[in-house]
């Protein structure tokens, strides 16, 4: 029997092609879903790291009268994500964990905001991030970074709404 090929019966010849046609779209969809989920996890990690770096920088120099270094550091560490100062990150703002007004603003898809508490800026921070020094009574500083994540695969955008990734880092300050 050496050298002879095994012939399948005529009714099984197209079976593997039909099985592949059924499984291939499911496998491709799962790979694309895995790619989008990986992007979501990476985005969360980068935004969380930016929040921690901003809180650390503010806590190291709590009595300075500007938020500019912290805003620049968060933008720098944000790993290419467009992060700008939150319009409500001004003097007299509320703790992001407290829920009062003015509080953090939810960004649009593909945009990120950094919110510093207690802020020292007297105007919207994108135009002027300086003001009076922080209140020495505040023993905690908080930096919140929010980013509007959108899935990259158009098929998933119809099923999954935009996701707002939100991280808050609170650091205790010793005066």
N, C-alpha and C positions, 0 to 999 in steps of 0.2 A: 504494500500500500504506500510505499514511499513515492513521492513526486506527484501524487494525485491530490487535487484540491477537493475540499469538502464543499459540496453544493447544498445550499439551503433550498428548502421547498419554495416554490414560487410565491406563496402567500406571505412570507416573512421578509422579502427583499426590501421593502420600503419602510420597515418598522423603525429602524434607527433614525432615519431622516425625519419621520413624524415625531419621534421622541425628542429629537434635538429642536425641532420647530416649536414644540410645546415648552421646553425647559429654557431655551435661550433668552426669551424676553424677561422671564422671571430672574434669571441669573444676572442679566445686564441691569435690571432695575435694582437688584440688591447691591451690586457694585456701585452704582451711582448713589444710592442711599448711604452706603458706607462712606463714600467720598464726602458727601454733604455733612454727615454726622461728624466726620473727622475735622472738617473745617469749623464746625460749631465748637468742638472741644478746644481746638487751637485758638479760636477767637476768645473764648472764655478765659483760657490760660493767659493770653497776652493782656487782656483787659484787666484781669485780676492782678497781674504783676504790676501794671501801670498804676493801679489804685494803691497798692502797697508802697511803691516807690514814692508816690506823691505824698502819702501820709507820713512816711519816714522823713522826707525832706522838710515838711512843715513842722514836724515835731522836733527836729534838730535845731531849728531857729524859730521858736514860736513868737518871739516879740518883734520880728521885723515887720515893716509896714508895707509889704508887697506880696502878692501871690504869684508874681511873674515866674520866679524860679520853679515853683511847684508845677505851674501850668506847663511850662516848657519841658520839664522832666517827664510829666505824664504823656505829653505828646511825643516825646522822643522814645520813651519806653514802649509806647503803644504799638510798636512793630508795624508801622505802615498803615494803621487804621486811622481814618480821619477823625481825630479827637480835638475838639475845641472847648473853650470855656463855656460853661452853662450860663445863660443870660441871668439866671436868678442867683448866681454865686457872687453876691454883693454883701456889703456890710449890713448887719441886722438879719441875715438869713437864719433859717431854722436848721436844727440838727436833722440830717436825712433819715435818722431812725425815729424821729419824733412825729413827723407828718404834718407839721404846721406850715403856714404860708409866710413868706415865699419859700417854696421847697424846690427840689430838683425838677427839671423839665425832662420829659420823655423825648428822646431824639427821633428823627425820621429814619427810615431804612437806609443803611449805608453811612450813617453819621453817628458820631459819638460825642458825649458831653462829659466834662469833668466838673464836679461840684465840690467846693472846699468849704468846710465849716470849722470854725468861724472864719468867714471871709473878711478881707480888709478893703476890697475894692469898693469905691463909692459909685462908680458908673458900671455899665456892663463891662465885664472883665476883658472882652476882646478889644476894647478901645483904651481902657485905663485900668490896670490891675494894682494900683497903689492906693493907699489911704492911711488912716490911723493904725497904730499898732494893735495887735490882738489884745483882747481883754485878759489880763493875767488870772482872772477867776476861772476861766475855762481851762479845765485840766485835761480835757480830751480834744483831740483834733480828728476830724473825719474827712475822708476823701472818697467821694462816690463817683464811679465812672459807669456810664450807661452807653450801650452801643446797640443800634438797630440792625440785627442780623437778618439777611435775606438768603434763602437757599439759592445755590447757583444753578441747579437744574430746573428749567422752566416747568417740567412736569410736576415737581414737588411744590412749586410756588402756588399752584392752584389748590393744593390740599393743605399745605402748611402755611399759616399766616406769618407775617414778620414777627420775629422773636426779639424781645428787648433783653439783652444780657446786662445784668446789673450787679456790680460788686461794690461793697462798702468796706473800707479799711479804717478802723478806729485805733488810734494810738494814744496811750496815756502820756501826758507831758509832765515831767517833774520840773518845777521852777526853782 
